[in-house]
């Protein structure tokens, strides 16, 4: 690894950034009124509410962690060895439940009709 990393050489390589449409919060608020009990039953309400949080891009941080990422090993390679995120890390960062069974539509007792809010 080169210790003299020029982050400016990666300019504009991270142009795509997931930004929800402007009307997302309005749509979510309207649909949540009808579907929140179902979302809570399926344990996906917290994950969906995370989509309302702003997601600012720190370009320098992304360039730096990209420098240490290994595509071959799917982990970060540091001087002391490889490192990767665990489910416990995801829980600590997001507060999401990782212990409940997988929320699938097959477990639903009643399938919602096609007349969902638009």
C-alpha positions in Angstrom: 0.0 0.0 0.0 1.2 3.5 -0.8 1.3 5.7 2.4 1.1 8.9 0.3 -2.6 8.7 -0.8 -3.8 11.5 -2.9 -7.5 11.7 -2.2 -8.0 14.4 -4.8 -7.2 11.9 -7.5 -10.5 10.2 -6.7 -12.5 13.4 -7.5 -16.0 12.7 -8.6 -15.7 9.0 -8.3 -18.5 8.9 -5.7 -21.0 11.0 -7.7 -23.9 8.6 -7.1 -25.4 9.0 -3.6 -28.7 7.6 -2.4 -30.9 10.6 -1.9 -34.7 9.9 -1.5 -37.1 11.8 -3.7 -38.3 15.1 -2.2 -41.8 13.7 -1.7 -40.6 10.6 0.2 -41.3 12.0 3.8 -44.8 13.0 2.7 -45.5 9.6 1.1 -44.0 7.7 4.0 -46.2 9.7 6.5 -49.3 9.0 4.6 -48.7 5.3 4.0 -47.4 4.8 7.6 -50.9 5.7 8.9 -52.4 2.7 7.2 -49.5 0.2 7.4 -47.6 1.0 10.7 -49.3 -1.9 12.6 -48.3 -4.4 9.8 -44.8 -3.0 9.7 -44.5 -3.4 13.5 -45.8 -6.9 13.3 -43.2 -7.8 10.7 -40.5 -5.9 12.7 -39.6 -3.7 9.8 -41.0 -0.4 11.1 -37.6 0.7 12.6 -35.8 0.0 9.4 -38.3 1.9 7.3 -38.2 4.9 9.7 -34.4 5.0 9.2 -35.1 6.0 5.6 -36.3 9.4 6.9 -32.9 10.3 8.4 -30.8 12.5 6.2 -27.7 10.8 4.8 -24.9 13.2 4.3 -22.0 12.2 2.2 -18.5 12.6 3.7 -16.5 12.3 0.5 -13.1 12.2 2.2 -14.2 9.5 4.7 -15.6 7.4 1.8 -12.4 7.8 -0.2 -10.3 6.8 2.8 -12.2 3.7 3.8 -12.3 2.7 0.1 -8.5 2.7 0.1 -8.5 0.0 2.8 -11.3 -2.1 1.3 -10.4 -5.5 -0.2 -12.7 -6.7 -2.9 -11.1 -10.1 -2.8 -11.7 -10.6 0.9 -14.8 -8.4 1.4 -13.2 -6.7 4.4 -10.9 -3.8 5.4 -7.2 -4.5 5.5 -5.3 -2.5 8.1 -1.7 -2.9 9.3 -2.8 -5.1 12.2 -4.9 -7.4 10.0 -8.4 -7.7 8.4 -11.5 -6.2 9.9 -15.2 -6.4 8.9 -18.5 -5.3 10.3 -20.5 -7.8 12.4 -24.2 -8.0 13.1 -23.4 -6.5 16.6 -21.8 -3.5 14.9 -25.0 -3.0 12.7 -27.1 -3.2 15.8 -25.0 -0.7 17.7 -25.1 1.8 14.7 -28.7 1.5 13.6 -30.5 0.1 16.7 -32.2 -2.5 14.5 -33.3 -5.8 15.9 -31.2 -8.7 14.6 -32.6 -11.4 16.8 -36.1 -11.7 15.5 -37.0 -14.2 12.8 -36.7 -13.1 9.2 -39.8 -11.0 8.4 -41.2 -12.6 5.3 -44.6 -12.4 3.6 -45.0 -16.1 4.0 -45.4 -15.7 7.7 -48.2 -13.2 7.4 -51.6 -14.5 8.5 -53.5 -12.2 6.1 -52.1 -10.9 2.9 -53.0 -7.2 2.3 -55.2 -6.4 -0.7 -54.0 -4.6 -3.8 -55.8 -1.4 -2.7 -52.8 0.2 -1.1 -52.3 3.9 -0.8 -50.5 5.6 -3.6 
